[in-house]
Amino acid sequence: MPEPVDPKKFGLHSSARLEQSGEKEFTLIIDRKSRIIMKDGEKILEKSKKIINQVPGARVNVKTSAPVCSKTKTFLKGQGVEILLL
């Protein structure tokens, strides 16, 4: 069962929602209706890099209820960030 994690621990903004489902498995939660575009994808990648810097070898996923641009999906998948449905 995923547990909420304090995002400040990883240098993220306090409004970011972060869950930990394993020792090195983290999920960013993005619950919104507007489409996730490339600019959002770049911000997601920055957040995941901050987590990986704190926990080497960590795996970061994104759970979202919003539609994701296909270019952004490809970009994030290439960086090792998987998109999951919320």
PyMOL Python script that loads the backbone (N, CA, C, O; Angstrom):
from pymol import cmd

cmd.read_pdbstr("""\
ATOM      1  N   MET A   1       0.843  -1.192   0.000  1.00  0.00           N
ATOM      2  CA  MET A   1       0.000   0.000   0.000  1.00  0.00           C
ATOM      3  C   MET A   1       0.884   1.249   0.000  1.00  0.00           C
ATOM      4  O   MET A   1       1.750   1.397   0.862  1.00  0.00           O
ATOM      5  N   PRO A   2       0.664   2.154  -0.974  1.00  0.00           N
ATOM      6  CA  PRO A   2       1.471   3.382  -1.018  1.00  0.00           C
ATOM      7  C   PRO A   2       1.245   4.275   0.199  1.00  0.00           C
ATOM      8  O   PRO A   2       0.129   4.412   0.700  1.00  0.00           O
ATOM      9  N   GLU A   3       2.323   4.867   0.648  1.00  0.00           N
ATOM     10  CA  GLU A   3       2.255   5.773   1.800  1.00  0.00           C
ATOM     11  C   GLU A   3       2.639   7.178   1.361  1.00  0.00           C
ATOM     12  O   GLU A   3       3.588   7.341   0.593  1.00  0.00           O
ATOM     13  N   PRO A   4       1.914   8.212   1.836  1.00  0.00           N
ATOM     14  CA  PRO A   4       2.292   9.594   1.502  1.00  0.00           C
ATOM     15  C   PRO A   4       3.662   9.938   2.084  1.00  0.00           C
ATOM     16  O   PRO A   4       4.022   9.504   3.178  1.00  0.00           O
ATOM     17  N   VAL A   5       4.406  10.722   1.325  1.00  0.00           N
ATOM     18  CA  VAL A   5       5.743  11.144   1.739  1.00  0.00           C
ATOM     19  C   VAL A   5       5.781  12.673   1.716  1.00  0.00           C
ATOM     20  O   VAL A   5       5.168  13.299   0.851  1.00  0.00           O
ATOM     21  N   ASP A   6       6.497  13.267   2.659  1.00  0.00           N
ATOM     22  CA  ASP A   6       6.648  14.720   2.706  1.00  0.00           C
ATOM     23  C   ASP A   6       7.534  15.154   1.528  1.00  0.00           C
ATOM     24  O   ASP A   6       8.711  14.795   1.479  1.00  0.00           O
ATOM     25  N   PRO A   7       6.978  15.926   0.578  1.00  0.00           N
ATOM     26  CA  PRO A   7       7.770  16.341  -0.585  1.00  0.00           C
ATOM     27  C   PRO A   7       8.944  17.255  -0.231  1.00  0.00           C
ATOM     28  O   PRO A   7       9.927  17.306  -0.970  1.00  0.00           O
ATOM     29  N   LYS A   8       8.854  17.976   0.887  1.00  0.00           N
ATOM     30  CA  LYS A   8       9.941  18.875   1.292  1.00  0.00           C
ATOM     31  C   LYS A   8      11.222  18.092   1.572  1.00  0.00           C
ATOM     32  O   LYS A   8      12.322  18.629   1.446  1.00  0.00           O
ATOM     33  N   LYS A   9      11.076  16.826   1.950  1.00  0.00           N
ATOM     34  CA  LYS A   9      12.222  15.962   2.230  1.00  0.00           C
ATOM     35  C   LYS A   9      13.117  15.816   0.992  1.00  0.00           C
ATOM     36  O   LYS A   9      14.315  15.555   1.106  1.00  0.00           O
ATOM     37  N   PHE A  10      12.510  15.989  -0.197  1.00  0.00           N
ATOM     38  CA  PHE A  10      13.247  15.847  -1.454  1.00  0.00           C
ATOM     39  C   PHE A  10      13.476  17.184  -2.151  1.00  0.00           C
ATOM     40  O   PHE A  10      13.910  17.224  -3.303  1.00  0.00           O
ATOM     41  N   GLY A  11      13.181  18.278  -1.447  1.00  0.00           N
ATOM     42  CA  GLY A  11      13.377  19.594  -2.028  1.00  0.00           C
ATOM     43  C   GLY A  11      12.288  19.987  -3.004  1.00  0.00           C
ATOM     44  O   GLY A  11      12.503  20.860  -3.844  1.00  0.00           O
ATOM     45  N   LEU A  12      11.110  19.357  -2.913  1.00  0.00           N
ATOM     46  CA  LEU A  12       9.982  19.682  -3.775  1.00  0.00           C
ATOM     47  C   LEU A  12       9.052  20.657  -3.066  1.00  0.00           C
ATOM     48  O   LEU A  12       9.100  20.793  -1.844  1.00  0.00           O
ATOM     49  N   HIS A  13       8.219  21.324  -3.825  1.00  0.00           N
ATOM     50  CA  HIS A  13       7.248  22.263  -3.260  1.00  0.00           C
ATOM     51  C   HIS A  13       6.260  21.495  -2.382  1.00  0.00           C
ATOM     52  O   HIS A  13       5.937  20.342  -2.665  1.00  0.00           O
ATOM     53  N   SER A  14       5.790  22.133  -1.328  1.00  0.00           N
ATOM     54  CA  SER A  14       4.902  21.457  -0.369  1.00  0.00           C
ATOM     55  C   SER A  14       3.565  21.045  -0.978  1.00  0.00           C
ATOM     56  O   SER A  14       2.880  20.187  -0.421  1.00  0.00           O
ATOM     57  N   SER A  15       3.179  21.639  -2.111  1.00  0.00           N
ATOM     58  CA  SER A  15       1.911  21.264  -2.738  1.00  0.00           C
ATOM     59  C   SER A  15       2.035  20.009  -3.603  1.00  0.00           C
ATOM     60  O   SER A  15       1.023  19.459  -4.036  1.00  0.00           O
ATOM     61  N   ALA A  16       3.259  19.551  -3.859  1.00  0.00           N
ATOM     62  CA  ALA A  16       3.455  18.332  -4.640  1.00  0.00           C
ATOM     63  C   ALA A  16       2.962  17.129  -3.844  1.00  0.00           C
ATOM     64  O   ALA A  16       3.202  17.029  -2.640  1.00  0.00           O
ATOM     65  N   ARG A  17       2.270  16.216  -4.525  1.00  0.00           N
ATOM     66  CA  ARG A  17       1.810  14.998  -3.867  1.00  0.00           C
ATOM     67  C   ARG A  17       2.745  13.854  -4.249  1.00  0.00           C
ATOM     68  O   ARG A  17       2.967  13.594  -5.431  1.00  0.00           O
ATOM     69  N   LEU A  18       3.281  13.187  -3.258  1.00  0.00           N
ATOM     70  CA  LEU A  18       4.265  12.135  -3.475  1.00  0.00           C
ATOM     71  C   LEU A  18       3.935  10.951  -2.598  1.00  0.00           C
ATOM     72  O   LEU A  18       3.634  11.103  -1.414  1.00  0.00           O
ATOM     73  N   GLU A  19       3.993   9.750  -3.194  1.00  0.00           N
ATOM     74  CA  GLU A  19       3.763   8.515  -2.451  1.00  0.00           C
ATOM     75  C   GLU A  19       4.966   7.597  -2.620  1.00  0.00           C
ATOM     76  O   GLU A  19       5.673   7.647  -3.626  1.00  0.00           O
ATOM     77  N   GLN A  20       5.178   6.765  -1.619  1.00  0.00           N
ATOM     78  CA  GLN A  20       6.239   5.770  -1.683  1.00  0.00           C
ATOM     79  C   GLN A  20       5.592   4.405  -1.561  1.00  0.00           C
ATOM     80  O   GLN A  20       4.906   4.124  -0.578  1.00  0.00           O
ATOM     81  N   SER A  21       5.809   3.541  -2.569  1.00  0.00           N
ATOM     82  CA  SER A  21       5.175   2.229  -2.552  1.00  0.00           C
ATOM     83  C   SER A  21       6.181   1.101  -2.309  1.00  0.00           C
ATOM     84  O   SER A  21       5.785  -0.045  -2.097  1.00  0.00           O
ATOM     85  N   GLY A  22       7.441   1.410  -2.338  1.00  0.00           N
ATOM     86  CA  GLY A  22       8.485   0.437  -2.058  1.00  0.00           C
ATOM     87  C   GLY A  22       9.688   1.183  -1.505  1.00  0.00           C
ATOM     88  O   GLY A  22       9.657   2.404  -1.351  1.00  0.00           O
ATOM     89  N   GLU A  23      10.746   0.441  -1.207  1.00  0.00           N
ATOM     90  CA  GLU A  23      11.924   1.092  -0.638  1.00  0.00           C
ATOM     91  C   GLU A  23      12.469   2.183  -1.557  1.00  0.00           C
ATOM     92  O   GLU A  23      12.874   3.248  -1.093  1.00  0.00           O
ATOM     93  N   LYS A  24      12.477   1.911  -2.869  1.00  0.00           N
ATOM     94  CA  LYS A  24      12.996   2.882  -3.837  1.00  0.00           C
ATOM     95  C   LYS A  24      11.986   3.128  -4.953  1.00  0.00           C
ATOM     96  O   LYS A  24      12.372   3.373  -6.096  1.00  0.00           O
ATOM     97  N   GLU A  25      10.717   3.066  -4.634  1.00  0.00           N
ATOM     98  CA  GLU A  25       9.644   3.260  -5.614  1.00  0.00           C
ATOM     99  C   GLU A  25       8.779   4.443  -5.195  1.00  0.00           C
ATOM    100  O   GLU A  25       8.115   4.398  -4.160  1.00  0.00           O
ATOM    101  N   PHE A  26       8.791   5.501  -6.005  1.00  0.00           N
ATOM    102  CA  PHE A  26       8.047   6.719  -5.695  1.00  0.00           C
ATOM    103  C   PHE A  26       7.073   7.038  -6.824  1.00  0.00           C
ATOM    104  O   PHE A  26       7.327   6.737  -7.990  1.00  0.00           O
ATOM    105  N   THR A  27       5.950   7.657  -6.449  1.00  0.00           N
ATOM    106  CA  THR A  27       4.944   8.048  -7.427  1.00  0.00           C
ATOM    107  C   THR A  27       4.525   9.493  -7.191  1.00  0.00           C
ATOM    108  O   THR A  27       4.109   9.858  -6.091  1.00  0.00           O
ATOM    109  N   LEU A  28       4.637  10.304  -8.227  1.00  0.00           N
ATOM    110  CA  LEU A  28       4.131  11.678  -8.194  1.00  0.00           C
ATOM    111  C   LEU A  28       2.663  11.627  -8.603  1.00  0.00           C
ATOM    112  O   LEU A  28       2.326  11.019  -9.619  1.00  0.00           O
ATOM    113  N   ILE A  29       1.792  12.254  -7.828  1.00  0.00           N
ATOM    114  CA  ILE A  29       0.356  12.264  -8.115  1.00  0.00           C
ATOM    115  C   ILE A  29      -0.007  13.615  -8.722  1.00  0.00           C
ATOM    116  O   ILE A  29       0.237  14.661  -8.120  1.00  0.00           O
ATOM    117  N   ILE A  30      -0.595  13.584  -9.927  1.00  0.00           N
ATOM    118  CA  ILE A  30      -1.049  14.809 -10.591  1.00  0.00           C
ATOM    119  C   ILE A  30      -2.531  14.622 -10.899  1.00  0.00           C
ATOM    120  O   ILE A  30      -2.900  13.938 -11.854  1.00  0.00           O
ATOM    121  N   ASP A  31      -3.373  15.241 -10.073  1.00  0.00           N
ATOM    122  CA  ASP A  31      -4.818  15.115 -10.217  1.00  0.00           C
ATOM    123  C   ASP A  31      -5.391  16.426 -10.733  1.00  0.00           C
ATOM    124  O   ASP A  31      -5.641  17.359  -9.969  1.00  0.00           O
ATOM    125  N   ARG A  32      -5.591  16.477 -12.038  1.00  0.00           N
ATOM    126  CA  ARG A  32      -6.163  17.670 -12.663  1.00  0.00           C
ATOM    127  C   ARG A  32      -6.856  17.267 -13.958  1.00  0.00           C
ATOM    128  O   ARG A  32      -6.705  16.139 -14.428  1.00  0.00           O
ATOM    129  N   LYS A  33      -7.608  18.183 -14.521  1.00  0.00           N
ATOM    130  CA  LYS A  33      -8.352  17.883 -15.735  1.00  0.00           C
ATOM    131  C   LYS A  33      -7.621  18.340 -17.002  1.00  0.00           C
ATOM    132  O   LYS A  33      -7.814  17.759 -18.070  1.00  0.00           O
ATOM    133  N   SER A  34      -6.789  19.373 -16.889  1.00  0.00           N
ATOM    134  CA  SER A  34      -6.117  19.905 -18.075  1.00  0.00           C
ATOM    135  C   SER A  34      -4.988  18.986 -18.541  1.00  0.00           C
ATOM    136  O   SER A  34      -4.341  18.309 -17.743  1.00  0.00           O
ATOM    137  N   ARG A  35      -4.777  18.984 -19.832  1.00  0.00           N
ATOM    138  CA  ARG A  35      -3.800  18.122 -20.498  1.00  0.00           C
ATOM    139  C   ARG A  35      -2.372  18.367 -19.980  1.00  0.00           C
ATOM    140  O   ARG A  35      -1.990  19.500 -19.686  1.00  0.00           O
ATOM    141  N   ILE A  36      -1.606  17.294 -19.877  1.00  0.00           N
ATOM    142  CA  ILE A  36      -0.193  17.404 -19.506  1.00  0.00           C
ATOM    143  C   ILE A  36       0.605  17.520 -20.798  1.00  0.00           C
ATOM    144  O   ILE A  36       0.602  16.611 -21.628  1.00  0.00           O
ATOM    145  N   ILE A  37       1.293  18.660 -20.957  1.00  0.00           N
ATOM    146  CA  ILE A  37       2.050  18.922 -22.181  1.00  0.00           C
ATOM    147  C   ILE A  37       3.550  18.852 -21.888  1.00  0.00           C
ATOM    148  O   ILE A  37       3.967  18.580 -20.763  1.00  0.00           O
ATOM    149  N   MET A  38       4.340  19.100 -22.916  1.00  0.00           N
ATOM    150  CA  MET A  38       5.794  18.957 -22.807  1.00  0.00           C
ATOM    151  C   MET A  38       6.384  19.818 -21.685  1.00  0.00           C
ATOM    152  O   MET A  38       7.282  19.365 -20.975  1.00  0.00           O
ATOM    153  N   LYS A  39       5.902  21.033 -21.519  1.00  0.00           N
ATOM    154  CA  LYS A  39       6.406  21.912 -20.454  1.00  0.00           C
ATOM    155  C   LYS A  39       6.202  21.253 -19.087  1.00  0.00           C
ATOM    156  O   LYS A  39       7.077  21.320 -18.224  1.00  0.00           O
ATOM    157  N   ASP A  40       5.036  20.612 -18.897  1.00  0.00           N
ATOM    158  CA  ASP A  40       4.767  19.883 -17.652  1.00  0.00           C
ATOM    159  C   ASP A  40       5.708  18.680 -17.529  1.00  0.00           C
ATOM    160  O   ASP A  40       6.187  18.365 -16.440  1.00  0.00           O
ATOM    161  N   GLY A  41       5.966  18.016 -18.655  1.00  0.00           N
ATOM    162  CA  GLY A  41       6.854  16.861 -18.657  1.00  0.00           C
ATOM    163  C   GLY A  41       8.258  17.215 -18.194  1.00  0.00           C
ATOM    164  O   GLY A  41       8.906  16.441 -17.489  1.00  0.00           O
ATOM    165  N   GLU A  42       8.724  18.395 -18.600  1.00  0.00           N
ATOM    166  CA  GLU A  42      10.052  18.856 -18.179  1.00  0.00           C
ATOM    167  C   GLU A  42      10.080  19.106 -16.676  1.00  0.00           C
ATOM    168  O   GLU A  42      11.071  18.805 -16.011  1.00  0.00           O
ATOM    169  N   LYS A  43       8.990  19.659 -16.143  1.00  0.00           N
ATOM    170  CA  LYS A  43       8.906  19.899 -14.696  1.00  0.00           C
ATOM    171  C   LYS A  43       8.838  18.575 -13.937  1.00  0.00           C
ATOM    172  O   LYS A  43       9.443  18.435 -12.874  1.00  0.00           O
ATOM    173  N   ILE A  44       8.109  17.612 -14.475  1.00  0.00           N
ATOM    174  CA  ILE A  44       8.022  16.282 -13.856  1.00  0.00           C
ATOM    175  C   ILE A  44       9.401  15.643 -13.809  1.00  0.00           C
ATOM    176  O   ILE A  44       9.778  15.037 -12.807  1.00  0.00           O
ATOM    177  N   LEU A  45      10.155  15.781 -14.902  1.00  0.00           N
ATOM    178  CA  LEU A  45      11.506  15.216 -14.948  1.00  0.00           C
ATOM    179  C   LEU A  45      12.418  15.880 -13.910  1.00  0.00           C
ATOM    180  O   LEU A  45      13.228  15.204 -13.276  1.00  0.00           O
ATOM    181  N   GLU A  46      12.289  17.196 -13.736  1.00  0.00           N
ATOM    182  CA  GLU A  46      13.079  17.895 -12.708  1.00  0.00           C
ATOM    183  C   GLU A  46      12.767  17.345 -11.321  1.00  0.00           C
ATOM    184  O   GLU A  46      13.675  17.112 -10.522  1.00  0.00           O
ATOM    185  N   LYS A  47      11.490  17.138 -11.038  1.00  0.00           N
ATOM    186  CA  LYS A  47      11.089  16.605  -9.740  1.00  0.00           C
ATOM    187  C   LYS A  47      11.639  15.197  -9.543  1.00  0.00           C
ATOM    188  O   LYS A  47      12.133  14.863  -8.466  1.00  0.00           O
ATOM    189  N   SER A  48      11.552  14.377 -10.580  1.00  0.00           N
ATOM    190  CA  SER A  48      12.047  13.006 -10.441  1.00  0.00           C
ATOM    191  C   SER A  48      13.560  12.983 -10.226  1.00  0.00           C
ATOM    192  O   SER A  48      14.067  12.133  -9.494  1.00  0.00           O
ATOM    193  N   LYS A  49      14.283  13.908 -10.858  1.00  0.00           N
ATOM    194  CA  LYS A  49      15.739  13.976 -10.665  1.00  0.00           C
ATOM    195  C   LYS A  49      16.086  14.371  -9.234  1.00  0.00           C
ATOM    196  O   LYS A  49      17.071  13.886  -8.676  1.00  0.00           O
ATOM    197  N   LYS A  50      15.275  15.260  -8.633  1.00  0.00           N
ATOM    198  CA  LYS A  50      15.501  15.640  -7.239  1.00  0.00           C
ATOM    199  C   LYS A  50      15.332  14.432  -6.324  1.00  0.00           C
ATOM    200  O   LYS A  50      16.096  14.257  -5.375  1.00  0.00           O
ATOM    201  N   ILE A  51      14.342  13.606  -6.607  1.00  0.00           N
ATOM    202  CA  ILE A  51      14.113  12.404  -5.802  1.00  0.00           C
ATOM    203  C   ILE A  51      15.263  11.427  -5.986  1.00  0.00           C
ATOM    204  O   ILE A  51      15.755  10.854  -5.014  1.00  0.00           O
ATOM    205  N   ILE A  52      15.694  11.235  -7.226  1.00  0.00           N
ATOM    206  CA  ILE A  52      16.784  10.289  -7.513  1.00  0.00           C
ATOM    207  C   ILE A  52      18.097  10.756  -6.897  1.00  0.00           C
ATOM    208  O   ILE A  52      18.914   9.929  -6.491  1.00  0.00           O
ATOM    209  N   ASN A  53      18.315  12.074  -6.820  1.00  0.00           N
ATOM    210  CA  ASN A  53      19.528  12.594  -6.169  1.00  0.00           C
ATOM    211  C   ASN A  53      19.545  12.248  -4.683  1.00  0.00           C
ATOM    212  O   ASN A  53      20.609  11.985  -4.122  1.00  0.00           O
ATOM    213  N   GLN A  54      18.374  12.246  -4.040  1.00  0.00           N
ATOM    214  CA  GLN A  54      18.270  11.926  -2.612  1.00  0.00           C
ATOM    215  C   GLN A  54      18.322  10.414  -2.365  1.00  0.00           C
ATOM    216  O   GLN A  54      18.885   9.957  -1.370  1.00  0.00           O
ATOM    217  N   VAL A  55      17.724   9.641  -3.293  1.00  0.00           N
ATOM    218  CA  VAL A  55      17.661   8.182  -3.153  1.00  0.00           C
ATOM    219  C   VAL A  55      18.216   7.568  -4.440  1.00  0.00           C
ATOM    220  O   VAL A  55      17.457   7.296  -5.370  1.00  0.00           O
ATOM    221  N   PRO A  56      19.532   7.348  -4.499  1.00  0.00           N
ATOM    222  CA  PRO A  56      20.128   6.782  -5.721  1.00  0.00           C
ATOM    223  C   PRO A  56      19.483   5.445  -6.081  1.00  0.00           C
ATOM    224  O   PRO A  56      19.255   4.593  -5.222  1.00  0.00           O
ATOM    225  N   GLY A  57      19.198   5.285  -7.364  1.00  0.00           N
ATOM    226  CA  GLY A  57      18.586   4.053  -7.840  1.00  0.00           C
ATOM    227  C   GLY A  57      17.072   4.031  -7.688  1.00  0.00           C
ATOM    228  O   GLY A  57      16.438   3.009  -7.948  1.00  0.00           O
ATOM    229  N   ALA A  58      16.494   5.138  -7.273  1.00  0.00           N
ATOM    230  CA  ALA A  58      15.040   5.196  -7.089  1.00  0.00           C
ATOM    231  C   ALA A  58      14.340   5.155  -8.443  1.00  0.00           C
ATOM    232  O   ALA A  58      14.885   5.577  -9.462  1.00  0.00           O
ATOM    233  N   ARG A  59      13.127   4.638  -8.421  1.00  0.00           N
ATOM    234  CA  ARG A  59      12.279   4.599  -9.616  1.00  0.00           C
ATOM    235  C   ARG A  59      11.109   5.544  -9.349  1.00  0.00           C
ATOM    236  O   ARG A  59      10.448   5.449  -8.314  1.00  0.00           O
ATOM    237  N   VAL A  60      10.856   6.462 -10.297  1.00  0.00           N
ATOM    238  CA  VAL A  60       9.794   7.448 -10.127  1.00  0.00           C
ATOM    239  C   VAL A  60       8.752   7.257 -11.229  1.00  0.00           C
ATOM    240  O   VAL A  60       9.087   7.208 -12.413  1.00  0.00           O
ATOM    241  N   ASN A  61       7.483   7.149 -10.823  1.00  0.00           N
ATOM    242  CA  ASN A  61       6.365   7.046 -11.744  1.00  0.00           C
ATOM    243  C   ASN A  61       5.464   8.246 -11.546  1.00  0.00           C
ATOM    244  O   ASN A  61       5.602   8.986 -10.572  1.00  0.00           O
ATOM    245  N   VAL A  62       4.539   8.437 -12.476  1.00  0.00           N
ATOM    246  CA  VAL A  62       3.550   9.511 -12.381  1.00  0.00           C
ATOM    247  C   VAL A  62       2.168   8.894 -12.511  1.00  0.00           C
ATOM    248  O   VAL A  62       1.896   8.159 -13.460  1.00  0.00           O
ATOM    249  N   LYS A  63       1.295   9.193 -11.555  1.00  0.00           N
ATOM    250  CA  LYS A  63      -0.113   8.799 -11.650  1.00  0.00           C
ATOM    251  C   LYS A  63      -0.905  10.058 -11.922  1.00  0.00           C
ATOM    252  O   LYS A  63      -0.785  11.045 -11.195  1.00  0.00           O
ATOM    253  N   THR A  64      -1.721  10.029 -12.975  1.00  0.00           N
ATOM    254  CA  THR A  64      -2.483  11.214 -13.324  1.00  0.00           C
ATOM    255  C   THR A  64      -3.854  10.859 -13.865  1.00  0.00           C
ATOM    256  O   THR A  64      -4.059   9.791 -14.442  1.00  0.00           O
ATOM    257  N   SER A  65      -4.784  11.772 -13.668  1.00  0.00           N
ATOM    258  CA  SER A  65      -6.124  11.617 -14.217  1.00  0.00           C
ATOM    259  C   SER A  65      -6.256  12.440 -15.501  1.00  0.00           C
ATOM    260  O   SER A  65      -7.267  12.344 -16.198  1.00  0.00           O
ATOM    261  N   ALA A  66      -5.245  13.243 -15.814  1.00  0.00           N
ATOM    262  CA  ALA A  66      -5.278  14.124 -16.982  1.00  0.00           C
ATOM    263  C   ALA A  66      -4.781  13.398 -18.229  1.00  0.00           C
ATOM    264  O   ALA A  66      -3.962  12.484 -18.138  1.00  0.00           O
ATOM    265  N   PRO A  67      -5.283  13.810 -19.399  1.00  0.00           N
ATOM    266  CA  PRO A  67      -4.716  13.267 -20.638  1.00  0.00           C
ATOM    267  C   PRO A  67      -3.274  13.744 -20.792  1.00  0.00           C
ATOM    268  O   PRO A  67      -2.935  14.861 -20.401  1.00  0.00           O
ATOM    269  N   VAL A  68      -2.427  12.883 -21.368  1.00  0.00           N
ATOM    270  CA  VAL A  68      -1.011  13.219 -21.522  1.00  0.00           C
ATOM    271  C   VAL A  68      -0.674  13.255 -23.004  1.00  0.00           C
ATOM    272  O   VAL A  68      -0.992  12.322 -23.741  1.00  0.00           O
ATOM    273  N   CYS A  69      -0.043  14.314 -23.435  1.00  0.00           N
ATOM    274  CA  CYS A  69       0.410  14.484 -24.817  1.00  0.00           C
ATOM    275  C   CYS A  69       1.328  13.312 -25.197  1.00  0.00           C
ATOM    276  O   CYS A  69       2.166  12.895 -24.396  1.00  0.00           O
ATOM    277  N   SER A  70       1.171  12.786 -26.409  1.00  0.00           N
ATOM    278  CA  SER A  70       1.954  11.619 -26.824  1.00  0.00           C
ATOM    279  C   SER A  70       3.453  11.922 -26.853  1.00  0.00           C
ATOM    280  O   SER A  70       4.265  11.056 -26.527  1.00  0.00           O
ATOM    281  N   LYS A  71       3.823  13.140 -27.239  1.00  0.00           N
ATOM    282  CA  LYS A  71       5.240  13.541 -27.249  1.00  0.00           C
ATOM    283  C   LYS A  71       5.800  13.530 -25.827  1.00  0.00           C
ATOM    284  O   LYS A  71       6.942  13.129 -25.604  1.00  0.00           O
ATOM    285  N   THR A  72       4.986  13.974 -24.871  1.00  0.00           N
ATOM    286  CA  THR A  72       5.402  13.999 -23.470  1.00  0.00           C
ATOM    287  C   THR A  72       5.536  12.582 -22.925  1.00  0.00           C
ATOM    288  O   THR A  72       6.475  12.291 -22.185  1.00  0.00           O
ATOM    289  N   LYS A  73       4.606  11.699 -23.284  1.00  0.00           N
ATOM    290  CA  LYS A  73       4.688  10.289 -22.859  1.00  0.00           C
ATOM    291  C   LYS A  73       5.993   9.669 -23.330  1.00  0.00           C
ATOM    292  O   LYS A  73       6.696   9.013 -22.561  1.00  0.00           O
ATOM    293  N   THR A  74       6.312   9.885 -24.607  1.00  0.00           N
ATOM    294  CA  THR A  74       7.542   9.333 -25.183  1.00  0.00           C
ATOM    295  C   THR A  74       8.772   9.905 -24.484  1.00  0.00           C
ATOM    296  O   THR A  74       9.707   9.168 -24.168  1.00  0.00           O
ATOM    297  N   PHE A  75       8.776  11.216 -24.242  1.00  0.00           N
ATOM    298  CA  PHE A  75       9.891  11.888 -23.574  1.00  0.00           C
ATOM    299  C   PHE A  75      10.119  11.304 -22.178  1.00  0.00           C
ATOM    300  O   PHE A  75      11.245  10.951 -21.826  1.00  0.00           O
ATOM    301  N   LEU A  76       9.051  11.203 -21.385  1.00  0.00           N
ATOM    302  CA  LEU A  76       9.184  10.708 -20.014  1.00  0.00           C
ATOM    303  C   LEU A  76       9.576   9.231 -19.986  1.00  0.00           C
ATOM    304  O   LEU A  76      10.392   8.818 -19.162  1.00  0.00           O
ATOM    305  N   LYS A  77       9.000   8.446 -20.875  1.00  0.00           N
ATOM    306  CA  LYS A  77       9.332   7.015 -20.929  1.00  0.00           C
ATOM    307  C   LYS A  77      10.819   6.833 -21.264  1.00  0.00           C
ATOM    308  O   LYS A  77      11.482   5.947 -20.724  1.00  0.00           O
ATOM    309  N   GLY A  78      11.328   7.679 -22.158  1.00  0.00           N
ATOM    310  CA  GLY A  78      12.751   7.635 -22.522  1.00  0.00           C
ATOM    311  C   GLY A  78      13.658   7.987 -21.350  1.00  0.00           C
ATOM    312  O   GLY A  78      14.819   7.581 -21.314  1.00  0.00           O
ATOM    313  N   GLN A  79      13.126   8.744 -20.390  1.00  0.00           N
ATOM    314  CA  GLN A  79      13.888   9.141 -19.200  1.00  0.00           C
ATOM    315  C   GLN A  79      13.648   8.161 -18.040  1.00  0.00           C
ATOM    316  O   GLN A  79      14.180   8.355 -16.947  1.00  0.00           O
ATOM    317  N   GLY A  80      12.853   7.113 -18.275  1.00  0.00           N
ATOM    318  CA  GLY A  80      12.606   6.120 -17.227  1.00  0.00           C
ATOM    319  C   GLY A  80      11.451   6.449 -16.296  1.00  0.00           C
ATOM    320  O   GLY A  80      11.309   5.826 -15.244  1.00  0.00           O
ATOM    321  N   VAL A  81      10.614   7.430 -16.671  1.00  0.00           N
ATOM    322  CA  VAL A  81       9.453   7.807 -15.854  1.00  0.00           C
ATOM    323  C   VAL A  81       8.204   7.243 -16.539  1.00  0.00           C
ATOM    324  O   VAL A  81       7.885   7.608 -17.670  1.00  0.00           O
ATOM    325  N   GLU A  82       7.512   6.359 -15.845  1.00  0.00           N
ATOM    326  CA  GLU A  82       6.317   5.731 -16.418  1.00  0.00           C
ATOM    327  C   GLU A  82       5.066   6.486 -16.017  1.00  0.00           C
ATOM    328  O   GLU A  82       4.962   6.969 -14.890  1.00  0.00           O
ATOM    329  N   ILE A  83       4.107   6.591 -16.943  1.00  0.00           N
ATOM    330  CA  ILE A  83       2.837   7.271 -16.698  1.00  0.00           C
ATOM    331  C   ILE A  83       1.782   6.207 -16.377  1.00  0.00           C
ATOM    332  O   ILE A  83       1.594   5.260 -17.141  1.00  0.00           O
ATOM    333  N   LEU A  84       1.100   6.371 -15.248  1.00  0.00           N
ATOM    334  CA  LEU A  84       0.041   5.451 -14.836  1.00  0.00           C
ATOM    335  C   LEU A  84      -1.269   6.218 -14.690  1.00  0.00           C
ATOM    336  O   LEU A  84      -1.263   7.428 -14.460  1.00  0.00           O
ATOM    337  N   LEU A  85      -2.385   5.517 -14.824  1.00  0.00           N
ATOM    338  CA  LEU A  85      -3.686   6.153 -14.643  1.00  0.00           C
ATOM    339  C   LEU A  85      -4.057   6.218 -13.172  1.00  0.00           C
ATOM    340  O   LEU A  85      -3.821   5.277 -12.416  1.00  0.00           O
ATOM    341  N   LEU A  86      -4.638   7.337 -12.779  1.00  0.00           N
ATOM    342  CA  LEU A  86      -5.059   7.553 -11.397  1.00  0.00           C
ATOM    343  C   LEU A  86      -6.433   6.970 -11.178  1.00  0.00           C
ATOM    344  O   LEU A  86      -6.969   7.049 -10.073  1.00  0.00           O
TER     345      LEU A  86
END
""", "prot")
cmd.dss("prot")
cmd.show_as("cartoon", "prot")
cmd.util.cbc("prot")
cmd.orient("prot")
